[in-house]
């Protein structure tokens, strides 16, 4: 049994272990790229899956940000984090730890969206968002 907060922290720990990337389970005012920020997805929680009062899907958005100081290098780095496999792959890290240390029953990385510019404060970053669905019991 896991709470949404426990799942968020477990996701963050897995992503934080990806080479060259730091992860925070909350949106910072001033991100330090390259970084990943985990946000609630939409819908955030889908209760009573498989006709059980305790099963649920949780949807998370993992926003990846890289510095735009060198645009070509930024895109290459971001693409390595979005790759389906490899030491920089966020997807590979998550699918390799799909039970999140026993906190979930499984997870799926379903898509990449919003590839482009993200603004935090007065800084602009290159980024993209991964959609992650976590299956768990309450």
C-alpha positions in Angstrom: 0.0 0.0 0.0 1.4 3.4 -1.0 0.3 7.0 -0.8 0.7 9.4 -3.8 3.5 11.1 -1.9 5.4 7.9 -1.4 5.1 7.1 -5.1 6.3 10.6 -6.0 9.4 10.2 -3.8 10.1 6.8 -5.2 9.8 8.0 -8.8 12.2 10.9 -7.9 14.8 8.5 -6.5 14.8 6.4 -9.6 15.1 9.4 -12.0 17.7 11.0 -9.8 20.0 8.0 -10.4 20.0 8.7 -14.2 23.5 9.7 -15.3 23.8 13.5 -15.5 20.3 14.3 -14.2 19.0 15.6 -10.9 15.3 15.1 -10.0 13.0 17.0 -7.6 9.5 15.8 -6.6 8.3 19.4 -6.5 8.5 22.3 -8.9 11.4 24.6 -7.9 11.3 28.4 -8.4 14.7 28.2 -10.1 15.6 24.9 -11.7 19.2 23.9 -12.1 19.4 22.0 -15.4 19.8 19.3 -16.5 17.0 18.3 -14.2 13.7 16.5 -14.0 10.7 17.8 -12.2 7.8 15.5 -11.3 4.3 17.0 -11.5 0.8 15.5 -11.1 -0.6 14.4 -14.4 -4.1 14.7 -15.6 -6.1 13.0 -14.4 -3.9 12.7 -11.3 -5.5 9.7 -9.7 -7.9 7.1 -11.1 -9.5 5.2 -8.3 -11.1 1.7 -8.2 -9.3 0.1 -11.1 -10.2 -3.6 -11.7 -13.3 -3.3 -9.5 -11.2 -3.0 -6.3 -11.6 -0.2 -3.8 -7.9 -0.2 -3.2 -6.4 -0.2 -6.7 -5.6 3.0 -8.5 -3.6 4.5 -11.4 -1.6 7.6 -10.7 -0.5 9.8 -13.6 2.7 11.8 -13.4 4.3 14.3 -15.7 8.1 14.2 -15.7 9.4 17.5 -17.1 13.0 17.3 -18.3 14.9 20.6 -18.6 18.3 21.3 -20.1 20.2 24.6 -20.5 19.9 26.4 -23.8 23.4 28.0 -23.7 24.4 25.7 -26.5 21.2 24.9 -28.5 22.6 21.9 -30.5 24.2 20.4 -27.3 21.0 21.0 -25.4 18.9 19.1 -28.0 21.4 16.2 -28.1 21.4 16.0 -24.3 17.6 16.2 -24.0 17.2 13.5 -26.7 19.6 11.2 -24.7 17.3 11.6 -21.7 14.3 10.7 -23.9 15.9 7.7 -25.6 14.2 4.4 -25.0 17.4 2.8 -23.7 20.9 3.7 -22.5 22.6 5.2 -19.4 20.9 8.6 -19.9 17.5 7.2 -20.6 14.8 8.2 -18.1 12.4 5.6 -19.6 14.9 2.8 -19.2 15.5 3.7 -15.6 11.8 3.8 -14.8 10.9 0.6 -16.6 13.9 -1.1 -14.9 12.5 -0.2 -11.5 8.8 -0.6 -12.3 7.8 -1.6 -8.8 9.6 1.4 -7.3 11.1 -0.6 -4.6 7.8 -2.4 -3.7 5.8 0.8 -3.7 3.9 0.1 -6.9 2.5 -2.9 -8.8 4.0 -1.6 -12.0 4.3 1.5 -14.2 4.3 2.5 -17.9 6.1 5.4 -19.6 3.5 6.2 -22.2 4.6 9.2 -24.3 6.7 12.3 -24.7 4.9 15.6 -25.2 5.6 19.3 -25.2 9.1 19.2 -26.7 10.3 22.8 -26.7 10.8 25.9 -24.6 9.9 26.1 -20.9 10.1 29.4 -19.0 10.9 29.5 -15.2 11.3 33.0 -13.8 13.3 34.9 -16.4 15.1 31.9 -17.8 14.2 29.7 -20.8 15.1 26.1 -21.0 14.7 23.4 -23.6 12.6 20.6 -22.3 10.0 17.8 -22.9 7.5 15.9 -20.7 7.2 12.2 -20.2 3.9 10.8 -19.2 4.2 8.1 -16.5 1.3 5.9 -15.2 1.9 4.1 -11.9 -0.4 1.2 -10.8 -0.6 0.8 -7.0 -2.9 0.0 -4.1 -3.9 2.5 -1.5 
